[in-house]
C-alpha cells in the first residue's frame, strides 16, 4: 500500500472555510479602524483650515474662498488636500 503525500480536497475546503470565516470577522473591524483614522485626519485638516482662515482674516477684511491663498502645505495619502 502506497502512502500519498499531500492534501485532500476536504482539507482544502476546510482551510478555505476557516480563512473565509476569519476574513468575515476581521473585515468589519478593519473598516471601522480605517474610517476612524480618516475621520481623525479630516478633523485635523479642518482645524488647520480654520486656523489658516483666521490668520488670513486678521490681515484682510474678509475670509478667503480660495484655499490656495492660504498657502496650506498639507497632503494626504490620496493626494494634496485643499485644492480647489
C-alpha positions, 0 to 999 in steps of 0.5 A, a space after each residue: 500500500 502506497 502512502 500519498 503525500 499531500 492534501 485532500 480536497 476536504 482539507 482544502 475546503 476546510 482551510 478555505 472555510 476557516 480563512 473565509 470565516 476569519 476574513 468575515 470577522 476581521 473585515 468589519 473591524 478593519 473598516 471601522 479602524 480605517 474610517 476612524 483614522 480618516 475621520 481623525 485626519 479630516 478633523 485635523 485638516 479642518 482645524 488647520 483650515 480654520 486656523 489658516 482662515 483666521 490668520 488670513 482674516 486678521 490681515 484682510 477684511 474678509 475670509 478667503 474662498 480660495 484655499 490656495 491663498 492660504 498657502 496650506 502645505 498639507 497632503 494626504 495619502 490620496 493626494 494634496 488636500 485643499 485644492 480647489 
